Amino acid sequence: MFGLHQPFLKVSREDSGRYVLPGDFSSPHDNSSRQENESKILVYSGSTPATFHDMVQLFKRPCDVLLVFLTGLLLGAVIANRVPHQYLPNGATPSASPYSTFEPPATVPAEYFAAKPLNNSCLIDNLQIPDGPQTFDACGFVIRSTDEVWNLRGDVTAAIDKYFHDDYVNAGSWGRRGIGKKALHDAVLAEMRAFPDIQIHITDCVCKGNDIAGYKCAMPDILDGTNMGPSAYGPATGKYARWTGLVQSLVKKNARTGQWQYVAEWGVHDEWSLIQQLGLDFKRVPRPWRNTEPLHDCQPLLSFHPRLNMDSVDEMDKQFHRQAFLRTKHTSV
């Protein structure tokens, strides 16, 4: 192990150039007495090897032996706590034992009854879907478009341009938002660099709406891939991961082109599970310090009543992006 060839303890005269251990006292088991200018003490030396005679003399002094033993324990604890950190990936810390689990209470806690109640029934009237023709296969669109962008290894840029609106709103975990086709394109390519073998396994799909107002669709999925490049969470780890999620989307026909497109998506995936599987230190993962997603009490993310509307926060972001896009276009002209 480290430095086994070096001496560690010896009996010597006091020397200002050595680190003196707290053993500067006479032993009750020998006849020596403490002198004013000289004493037998324990010191650390990195130059002169300890002789067999030195070690024999040391072990004749029980107090000094005890001191050596305690010093060894202390050094061992320090080394055990510090050295393994050098070998953990990406600054991760050693795993501690899991938190204890607790049996569920026998009755509903009194603190629960004392807390403020919430009634979501105000949302029901705002979930109504207006009458209209329903000839479009919205779930088929969701499945085919997902495959073309993520799974088939085809022309990714062309698929994004075809299936996503210019003002596309991408709402994700922690309240994060991406607005516009360019932001989506960058996010998709970054994810593909991080997980080159990524696959999105669609597990179900349900859509409600009509051909005029558009369709609200929900798609649960399972993603898997190997982290071979830098990701939004940290450096490449080379580890395989599988994580689940759910995406709600608004699909509507583009009035200008006649192409059905995603206008907005709200997706939440189990990023905690992903980060854990990658072996990254969560404290170092770039993220907001808190979840900034606003509450949407009584207002759905998408409402068809009395007309198609997104929630106010996303509608405002969308309008801001549109204005910025028009200003940039005007300036370039």
QUIKATA-V379803 format. One line per field, one symbol per residue. psi: psi as a letter, one per 30 degrees, with the letter a starting at -180 (. if undefined). burial: 1 if it has 16 or more other ideal C-beta (glycine too) atoms within 10 Angstrom, else 0. A space follows every 10 residues. Layout:
psi: ???
burial: ???
This chain:
psi: akhffklekl kllkkfgljk ligilkkfgl gllklegklj lklkkgekkk leeeeeeeff jeeeeeeeee eeeeeeeeef feefffgkkh gllkklkllk lkkllflkke eefflklkjg fffefggkkl klkifkieee eeeeeeeeee ffhbjeeeee eefklegkkj kalggkkkkl eeeeeeeeee eeeeifgkkj jkflkkkkal fefakkkkjk lkkllkiflk affalkfgkk lkllakkklj kkkjfefgkk lkelkjkkli feeeeeefgl jeffkkllfl kgklkhkfjl ekkgkflkkl leeeeeeeee eeeeeeeeee ee.
burial: 0000000111 1100000100 0010000000 0000000011 1110100001 0001000100 1001001100 1000000000 0000000000 0100000000 0000000000 0000000000 0000000000 0000010110 1100110111 0000010011 0011101111 1110001111 1001000100 1101100101 0100101011 0011111110 1011111000 1011011000 1011101111 1110000001 1111110011 1001101111 0000000000 0010000011 1111000111 1011001100 1000000000 000
